[in-house]
Amino acid sequence: MAQQATMSHDWTANVKKYVPHANDAAISGIVRHLGVALKNTDASFVACNDKAERDRVRDSFLKKKLGLAANDGDLDRAITDVCQQMHAERDKPRVTFYYLLAEKYGKLSMFT
């Protein structure tokens, strides 16, 4: 059975480790978008070493949610860049990961 994430996780504090003046409304919007997925510990983190996970981020978040039409190679590089940016964290919180991608593509307003 999947382990439950604690409801007290401070997603905002984690995003602000990378973007000190992050948009609180955009963070809240990403949390709302992810919804119940954040209750499952495994689903609340991005596994950068898992190609299927990276493909899911590309296809479900970048293409479907953000509506990006860039080629897969460019989108994959963006995901790899965020993996590198967050390399110090063993578990990469999905909220922070998605925030950094949405910011890169100028799409944070979709979540506010």
DSSP file (Angstrom, degrees, kcal/mol; ACC not computed):
  #  RESIDUE AA STRUCTURE BP1 BP2  ACC     N-H-->O    O-->H-N    N-H-->O    O-->H-N    TCO  KAPPA ALPHA  PHI   PSI    X-CA   Y-CA   Z-CA
    1    1 A M              0   0    0      0, 0.0     2,-0.1     0, 0.0     0, 0.0   0.000 360.0 360.0 360.0 139.9    0.0    0.0    0.0
    2    2 A A        -     0   0    0      1,-0.1     2,-0.2    39,-0.0     0, 0.0  -0.384 360.0-113.6 -68.8 141.6    1.3    3.5   -0.9
    3    3 A Q        -     0   0    0     -2,-0.1    38,-2.7     1,-0.1    39,-0.4  -0.509  30.5-119.1 -74.4 142.6    2.5    5.6    2.0
    4    4 A Q  B     -A   40   0A   0     36,-0.2    36,-0.2    -2,-0.2     2,-0.2  -0.674  20.5-128.9 -86.6 134.9    0.4    8.7    2.7
    5    5 A A        -     0   0    0     34,-2.0     2,-0.2    -2,-0.4    -1,-0.0  -0.508  33.3-102.6 -75.4 149.4    2.1   12.1    2.5
    6    6 A T    >   -     0   0    0     -2,-0.2     3,-1.4     1,-0.1    -1,-0.1  -0.532  17.8-138.3 -74.7 140.2    1.6   14.3    5.5
    7    7 A M  T 3  S+     0   0    0      1,-0.3    -1,-0.1    -2,-0.2    -2,-0.0   0.674  99.4  68.2 -69.6 -16.5   -1.0   17.0    5.0
    8    8 A S  T 3   +     0   0    0      2,-0.1    -1,-0.3     3,-0.0     2,-0.1   0.373  67.0 132.2 -87.1   6.2    1.3   19.4    6.8
    9    9 A H    <   -     0   0    0     -3,-1.4     2,-1.2     1,-0.1     3,-0.2  -0.380  55.8-137.7 -60.6 130.7    3.9   19.4    4.0
   10   10 A D     >  +     0   0    0      1,-0.2     4,-1.5    -2,-0.1    -1,-0.1  -0.713  28.7 172.7 -95.0  88.1    4.8   23.0    3.2
   11   11 A W  H  > S+     0   0    0     -2,-1.2     4,-2.4     1,-0.2     5,-0.2   0.878  77.0  57.5 -61.6 -39.0    4.9   23.1   -0.6
   12   12 A T  H  > S+     0   0    0      1,-0.2     4,-2.5     2,-0.2    -1,-0.2   0.915 103.7  51.2 -60.9 -44.9    5.4   26.9   -0.7
   13   13 A A  H  > S+     0   0    0      1,-0.2     4,-0.6     2,-0.2    -1,-0.2   0.889 110.5  49.9 -61.5 -38.8    8.5   26.7    1.4
   14   14 A N  H >X S+     0   0    0     -4,-1.5     3,-1.1     1,-0.2     4,-0.6   0.933 110.7  48.2 -67.7 -44.2   10.0   24.1   -0.9
   15   15 A V  H >X S+     0   0    0     -4,-2.4     4,-2.3     1,-0.2     3,-1.6   0.914 107.6  57.2 -58.8 -41.7    9.3   26.2   -4.0
   16   16 A K  H 3< S+     0   0    0     -4,-2.5    -1,-0.2     1,-0.3    -2,-0.2   0.610  90.9  70.5 -72.2 -10.2   10.8   29.3   -2.4
   17   17 A K  H << S+     0   0    0     -3,-1.1    -1,-0.3    -4,-0.6    -2,-0.2   0.818 114.9  27.5 -66.3 -29.9   14.1   27.4   -1.9
   18   18 A Y  H << S+     0   0    0     -3,-1.6    -2,-0.2    -4,-0.6    -1,-0.1   0.749 135.9  29.2-101.6 -32.6   14.4   27.7   -5.7
   19   19 A V    ><  -     0   0    0     -4,-2.3     3,-1.8    -5,-0.1    -1,-0.2  -0.810  68.6-168.6-132.3  89.4   12.4   30.9   -6.4
   20   20 A P  T 3  S+     0   0    0      0, 0.0    -1,-0.1     0, 0.0    -4,-0.1   0.795  88.8  40.5 -53.5 -33.8   12.5   33.1   -3.3
   21   21 A H  T 3  S+     0   0    0      2,-0.0     3,-0.1     3,-0.0    -5,-0.1  -0.185  86.4 163.1-108.3  41.3    9.8   35.5   -4.6
   22   22 A A    <   -     0   0    0     -3,-1.8     2,-0.7     1,-0.1     3,-0.1  -0.171  48.3-101.9 -60.1 152.5    7.6   32.7   -5.9
   23   23 A N     >  -     0   0    0      1,-0.2     4,-2.1     2,-0.0     5,-0.2  -0.681  27.3-159.0 -80.1 111.1    3.9   33.5   -6.7
   24   24 A D  H  > S+     0   0    0     -2,-0.7     4,-2.5     1,-0.2     5,-0.2   0.864  91.4  54.0 -60.9 -37.2    1.9   32.1   -3.8
   25   25 A A  H  > S+     0   0    0      1,-0.2     4,-2.2     2,-0.2    -1,-0.2   0.891 108.2  49.5 -66.0 -38.3   -1.3   32.0   -5.9
   26   26 A A  H  > S+     0   0    0      2,-0.2     4,-2.3     1,-0.2    -2,-0.2   0.899 110.2  51.0 -67.1 -39.7    0.5   30.0   -8.6
   27   27 A I  H  X S+     0   0    0     -4,-2.1     4,-2.4     2,-0.2    -2,-0.2   0.944 111.2  48.0 -61.2 -47.1    1.8   27.5   -6.0
   28   28 A S  H  X S+     0   0    0     -4,-2.5     4,-2.4     1,-0.2    -2,-0.2   0.886 110.4  52.6 -60.5 -39.0   -1.8   27.1   -4.6
   29   29 A G  H  X S+     0   0    0     -4,-2.2     4,-2.6    82,-0.2    -1,-0.2   0.883 109.0  48.6 -64.9 -39.0   -3.1   26.6   -8.2
   30   30 A I  H  X S+     0   0    0     -4,-2.3     4,-2.5     2,-0.2     5,-0.2   0.906 110.5  51.4 -67.2 -40.8   -0.6   23.9   -8.8
   31   31 A V  H  X S+     0   0    0     -4,-2.4     4,-2.0     2,-0.2    -2,-0.2   0.918 111.8  47.4 -60.4 -43.0   -1.5   22.2   -5.5
   32   32 A R  H  < S+     0   0    0     -4,-2.4    -2,-0.2     2,-0.2    -1,-0.2   0.921 110.5  52.4 -63.4 -43.3   -5.2   22.4   -6.6
   33   33 A H  H  < S+     0   0    0     -4,-2.6    -2,-0.2     1,-0.2    -1,-0.2   0.908 112.9  43.8 -58.7 -43.0   -4.3   21.0  -10.0
   34   34 A L  H >< S+     0   0    0     -4,-2.5     3,-2.1     1,-0.2    -1,-0.2   0.803  86.6 156.1 -75.6 -29.3   -2.5   18.0   -8.5
   35   35 A G  G ><  +     0   0    0     -4,-2.0     3,-1.8     1,-0.3     4,-0.2  -0.071  65.9  10.1  49.1-125.0   -5.2   17.5   -5.9
   36   36 A V  G >  S+     0   0    0      1,-0.3     3,-1.9     2,-0.2     4,-0.5   0.697 114.4  77.1 -64.8 -20.1   -5.4   14.0   -4.5
   37   37 A A  G X  S+     0   0    0     -3,-2.1     3,-1.1     1,-0.3    -1,-0.3   0.825  87.7  61.5 -59.0 -28.9   -2.1   12.9   -6.1
   38   38 A L  G <  S+     0   0    0     -3,-1.8    -1,-0.3     1,-0.2    -2,-0.2   0.638  91.0  66.7 -74.3 -12.2   -0.4   14.9   -3.3
   39   39 A K  G <  S+     0   0    0     -3,-1.9   -34,-2.0    -4,-0.2     2,-0.6   0.681  91.0  72.2 -79.1 -17.1   -1.9   12.6   -0.7
   40   40 A N  B <> S-A    4   0A   0     -3,-1.1     4,-1.6    -4,-0.5   -36,-0.2  -0.885  76.6-147.5-101.8 120.8    0.2    9.7   -2.1
   41   41 A T  T  4 S+     0   0    0    -38,-2.7     3,-0.4    -2,-0.6     4,-0.4   0.905  97.3  49.6 -55.0 -47.2    3.8   10.0   -1.2
   42   42 A D  T >4 S+     0   0    0    -39,-0.4     3,-1.0     1,-0.2    -1,-0.2   0.911 113.6  45.6 -60.3 -42.7    5.0    8.3   -4.4
   43   43 A A  T 34 S+     0   0    0      1,-0.2    -1,-0.2    -6,-0.2    -2,-0.2   0.687 102.2  66.0 -75.6 -18.1    2.9   10.5   -6.6
   44   44 A S  T 3< S+     0   0    0     -4,-1.6    50,-3.0    -3,-0.4    51,-0.4   0.505  99.9  59.0 -84.1  -1.8    3.8   13.7   -4.8
   45   45 A F  E <  S-B   93   0B   0     -3,-1.0     2,-0.5    -4,-0.4    46,-0.0  -0.928  78.8-128.3-125.4 151.5    7.4   13.4   -6.0
   46   46 A V  E     -B   92   0B   0     46,-3.0     2,-1.0    -2,-0.3    46,-0.7  -0.863  14.9-146.9 -98.4 128.1    9.0   13.3   -9.4
   47   47 A A    >   -     0   0    0     -2,-0.5     3,-1.7     1,-0.2     7,-0.3  -0.794  13.5-173.2 -95.4  96.4   11.4   10.4  -10.0
   48   48 A C  T 3  S+     0   0    0     -2,-1.0    -1,-0.2     1,-0.3     6,-0.1   0.758  80.8  59.1 -63.6 -25.8   14.0   11.9  -12.4
   49   49 A N  T 3  S+     0   0    0     -3,-0.1     2,-0.7     1,-0.1    -1,-0.3   0.520  88.6  86.1 -81.7  -3.7   15.7    8.5  -12.9
   50   50 A D    <>  -     0   0    0     -3,-1.7     4,-2.3     1,-0.2     3,-0.3  -0.864  61.6-162.6-103.9 109.8   12.5    6.9  -14.2
   51   51 A K  H  > S+     0   0    0     -2,-0.7     4,-2.7     1,-0.2     5,-0.2   0.878  92.5  55.0 -58.7 -39.5   12.1    7.5  -18.0
   52   52 A A  H  > S+     0   0    0      1,-0.2     4,-2.0     2,-0.2    -1,-0.2   0.885 108.6  49.3 -61.6 -37.8    8.4    6.6  -17.8
   53   53 A E  H  > S+     0   0    0     -3,-0.3     4,-2.3     2,-0.2    -2,-0.2   0.927 111.0  48.5 -66.4 -45.5    8.0    9.3  -15.1
   54   54 A R  H  X S+     0   0    0     -4,-2.3     4,-2.4    -7,-0.3    -2,-0.2   0.902 111.4  50.7 -62.1 -39.9    9.8   11.9  -17.2
   55   55 A D  H  X S+     0   0    0     -4,-2.7     4,-3.2     2,-0.2     5,-0.3   0.885 108.7  52.1 -63.5 -38.5    7.6   11.0  -20.2
   56   56 A R  H  X>S+     0   0    0     -4,-2.0     4,-2.8     2,-0.2     5,-0.8   0.906 109.3  49.1 -64.7 -42.2    4.5   11.4  -18.0
   57   57 A V  I  X>S+     0   0    0     -4,-2.3     5,-2.2     3,-0.2     4,-1.2   0.931 115.0  45.9 -61.4 -45.2    5.6   14.8  -16.9
   58   58 A R  I  <>S+     0   0    0     -4,-2.4     5,-2.4     3,-0.2     6,-0.2   0.957 121.7  34.7 -62.2 -51.7    6.3   15.8  -20.6
   59   59 A D  I  <>S+     0   0    0     -4,-3.2     5,-1.6     3,-0.2    -2,-0.2   0.915 127.3  33.4 -75.4 -44.2    3.0   14.4  -22.0
   60   60 A S  I  <>S+     0   0    0     -4,-2.8     5,-1.5    -5,-0.3    -3,-0.2   0.891 131.8  23.9 -82.6 -40.6    0.6   15.1  -19.2
   61   61 A F  I  <XS+     0   0    0     -4,-1.2     5,-2.7    -5,-0.8     6,-0.3   0.939 128.3  34.8 -92.7 -56.2    1.9   18.3  -17.7
   62   62 A L  I   <S+     0   0    0     -5,-2.2     6,-2.4     3,-0.2    -3,-0.2   0.941 131.2  27.1 -68.7 -46.9    3.9   20.1  -20.4
   63   63 A K  I  ><S+     0   0    0     -5,-2.4     4,-0.5    -6,-0.2    -3,-0.2   0.958 131.7  31.1 -80.7 -52.8    1.9   19.1  -23.5
   64   64 A K  I  4<S+     0   0    0     -5,-1.6    -3,-0.2    -6,-0.2    -4,-0.1   0.973 130.1  29.5 -75.5 -54.7   -1.6   18.5  -22.1
   65   65 A K  I  4<S+     0   0    0     -5,-1.5    -3,-0.2     1,-0.2    -4,-0.1   0.953 131.6  33.1 -74.1 -49.6   -1.9   20.9  -19.2
   66   66 A L  T  4<S-     0   0    0     -5,-2.7    -1,-0.2     2,-0.1    -3,-0.2   0.657  99.1-133.0 -83.7 -14.0    0.4   23.7  -20.4
   67   67 A G     <  +     0   0    0     -4,-0.5    -4,-0.2    -6,-0.3     2,-0.2   0.790  41.3 169.1  71.4  28.4   -0.4   23.2  -24.0
   68   68 A L        -     0   0    0     -6,-2.4    -1,-0.2     1,-0.1    -2,-0.1  -0.529  23.7-170.9 -78.7 140.6    3.2   23.2  -25.2
   69   69 A A        +     0   0    0     -2,-0.2    -1,-0.1     2,-0.0     3,-0.1   0.239  41.0 127.7-113.8  11.0    3.8   22.2  -28.8
   70   70 A A  S    S-     0   0    0      1,-0.1    -2,-0.0     2,-0.1     2,-0.0  -0.215  70.8 -88.7 -63.0 159.9    7.6   22.0  -28.7
   71   71 A N     >  -     0   0    0      1,-0.1     4,-2.1     4,-0.0     3,-0.4  -0.308  37.3-108.4 -70.4 159.0    9.3   18.8  -29.9
   72   72 A D  H  > S+     0   0    0      1,-0.2     4,-3.1     2,-0.2     5,-0.2   0.851 116.8  57.9 -56.7 -38.7    9.8   16.0  -27.3
   73   73 A G  H  > S+     0   0    0      2,-0.2     4,-1.9     1,-0.2    -1,-0.2   0.909 108.2  45.4 -60.7 -43.1   13.6   16.6  -27.3
   74   74 A D  H  > S+     0   0    0     -3,-0.4     4,-1.8     2,-0.2    -1,-0.2   0.913 115.4  46.7 -66.3 -42.8   13.2   20.2  -26.2
   75   75 A L  H  X S+     0   0    0     -4,-2.1     4,-2.0     1,-0.2    -2,-0.2   0.898 110.6  52.8 -66.6 -40.0   10.6   19.3  -23.6
   76   76 A D  H  X S+     0   0    0     -4,-3.1     4,-2.5    -5,-0.2    -1,-0.2   0.885 107.4  52.5 -62.3 -38.3   12.8   16.4  -22.3
   77   77 A R  H  X S+     0   0    0     -4,-1.9     4,-2.5    -5,-0.2    -1,-0.2   0.889 107.0  52.3 -64.2 -38.7   15.7   18.8  -22.0
   78   78 A A  H  X S+     0   0    0     -4,-1.8     4,-1.9     2,-0.2    -2,-0.2   0.910 110.8  47.4 -63.2 -41.3   13.6   21.2  -19.9
   79   79 A I  H  X S+     0   0    0     -4,-2.0     4,-2.3     2,-0.2    -2,-0.2   0.923 112.2  49.4 -65.1 -44.4   12.7   18.3  -17.6
   80   80 A T  H  X S+     0   0    0     -4,-2.5     4,-2.4     1,-0.2    -2,-0.2   0.880 107.8  55.4 -61.9 -38.6   16.3   17.2  -17.3
   81   81 A D  H  X S+     0   0    0     -4,-2.5     4,-2.5     2,-0.2    -1,-0.2   0.908 108.8  46.7 -60.9 -42.5   17.3   20.8  -16.5
   82   82 A V  H  X S+     0   0    0     -4,-1.9     4,-2.1     2,-0.2    -2,-0.2   0.895 109.3  54.7 -68.3 -38.4   14.8   20.9  -13.6
   83   83 A C  H  < S+     0   0    0     -4,-2.3    -2,-0.2     1,-0.2    -1,-0.2   0.930 111.6  45.1 -57.1 -44.5   16.1   17.5  -12.4
   84   84 A Q  H >< S+     0   0    0     -4,-2.4     3,-1.6     1,-0.2    -2,-0.2   0.905 110.1  53.7 -65.5 -42.0   19.6   19.0  -12.4
   85   85 A Q  H 3< S+     0   0    0     -4,-2.5     3,-0.3     1,-0.3    -1,-0.2   0.855 116.7  38.8 -60.6 -34.9   18.4   22.2  -10.7
   86   86 A M  T >< S+     0   0    0     -4,-2.1     3,-2.3     1,-0.2    -1,-0.3   0.168  79.8 121.4 -99.8  16.6   16.9   20.1   -7.9
   87   87 A H  T <   +     0   0    0     -3,-1.6    -1,-0.2     1,-0.3    -2,-0.1   0.745  64.7  65.0 -57.1 -26.5   19.7   17.5   -7.8
   88   88 A A  T 3  S+     0   0    0     -3,-0.3     2,-0.6    -4,-0.2    -1,-0.3   0.702  90.2  77.4 -71.3 -17.7   20.4   18.1   -4.1
   89   89 A E    <   -     0   0    0     -3,-2.3     3,-0.1     1,-0.2    -3,-0.0  -0.825  64.5-159.9 -97.5 124.3   17.0   16.8   -3.2
   90   90 A R  S    S+     0   0    0     -2,-0.6     2,-0.6     1,-0.2    -1,-0.2   0.956  90.1  42.1 -62.9 -49.8   16.6   13.0   -3.1
   91   91 A D  S    S-     0   0    0     -3,-0.1    -1,-0.2   -44,-0.1   -44,-0.1  -0.891  81.8-152.9-100.3 122.0   12.9   13.4   -3.4
   92   92 A K  E     -B   46   0B   0    -46,-0.7   -46,-3.0    -2,-0.6    -5,-0.0  -0.829  18.9-129.2 -99.6 105.5   11.8   16.1   -5.8
   93   93 A P  E  >  -B   45   0B   0      0, 0.0     4,-2.5     0, 0.0   -48,-0.3  -0.280   8.4-139.3 -57.4 130.7    8.4   17.5   -4.8
   94   94 A R  H  > S+     0   0    0    -50,-3.0     4,-3.0     1,-0.2     5,-0.3   0.853 100.6  58.0 -60.6 -37.4    6.1   17.6   -7.8
   95   95 A V  H  > S+     0   0    0    -51,-0.4     4,-2.2     2,-0.2    -1,-0.2   0.943 111.2  41.4 -59.9 -47.5    4.7   21.0   -6.8
   96   96 A T  H  > S+     0   0    0      2,-0.2     4,-2.6     1,-0.2    -2,-0.2   0.921 114.4  52.3 -65.4 -44.3    8.1   22.5   -7.0
   97   97 A F  H  X S+     0   0    0     -4,-2.5     4,-1.8     1,-0.2    -2,-0.2   0.929 113.1  43.5 -57.8 -48.5    9.0   20.6  -10.2
   98   98 A Y  H  X S+     0   0    0     -4,-3.0     4,-3.0     2,-0.2     5,-0.2   0.870 111.3  55.2 -68.1 -36.7    5.9   21.8  -12.0
   99   99 A Y  H  X S+     0   0    0     -4,-2.2     4,-2.8    -5,-0.3     5,-0.2   0.948 108.3  48.2 -59.8 -48.0    6.3   25.3  -10.7
  100  100 A L  H  X S+     0   0    0     -4,-2.6     4,-2.1     1,-0.2    -1,-0.2   0.877 114.1  46.6 -62.8 -38.0    9.8   25.5  -12.2
  101  101 A L  H  X S+     0   0    0     -4,-1.8     4,-1.7    -5,-0.2    -1,-0.2   0.932 113.0  48.1 -68.7 -45.6    8.6   24.1  -15.5
  102  102 A A  H  <>S+     0   0    0     -4,-3.0     5,-3.3     1,-0.2     6,-0.5   0.893 112.6  49.9 -62.4 -38.7    5.6   26.5  -15.7
  103  103 A E  H ><5S+     0   0    0     -4,-2.8     3,-1.6    -5,-0.2    -1,-0.2   0.925 106.6  55.2 -64.4 -44.3    7.8   29.4  -14.8
  104  104 A K  H 3<5S+     0   0    0     -4,-2.1    -1,-0.2     1,-0.3    -2,-0.2   0.870 114.0  40.5 -56.1 -38.9   10.3   28.4  -17.5
  105  105 A Y  T 3<5S-     0   0    0     -4,-1.7    -1,-0.3    -5,-0.1    -2,-0.2   0.286 113.7-114.1 -97.3  10.2    7.6   28.5  -20.1
  106  106 A G  T < 5S+     0   0    0     -3,-1.6    -3,-0.2    -4,-0.2     3,-0.2   0.847  80.4 123.1  65.1  34.4    5.8   31.6  -18.8
  107  107 A K    > < +     0   0    0     -5,-3.3     3,-1.7    -6,-0.2     4,-0.3   0.214  25.6 108.7-113.6  13.1    2.7   29.7  -17.9
  108  108 A L  G >  S+     0   0    0     -6,-0.5     3,-2.2     1,-0.3     4,-0.3   0.838  70.0  69.3 -61.2 -30.6    2.4   30.4  -14.1
  109  109 A S  G >  S+     0   0    0      1,-0.3     3,-0.9    -3,-0.2    -1,-0.3   0.729  84.3  71.4 -62.0 -20.4   -0.7   32.6  -14.8
  110  110 A M  G <  S+     0   0    0     -3,-1.7    -1,-0.3     1,-0.2    -2,-0.2   0.724 101.8  44.5 -64.2 -19.8   -2.6   29.4  -15.8
  111  111 A F  G <         0   0    0     -3,-2.2    -1,-0.2    -4,-0.3   -82,-0.2   0.403 360.0 360.0-107.1   0.1   -2.6   28.5  -12.1
  112  112 A T    <         0   0    0     -3,-0.9    -1,-0.1    -4,-0.3    -2,-0.1   0.439 360.0 360.0 -99.9 360.0   -3.5   31.9  -10.5
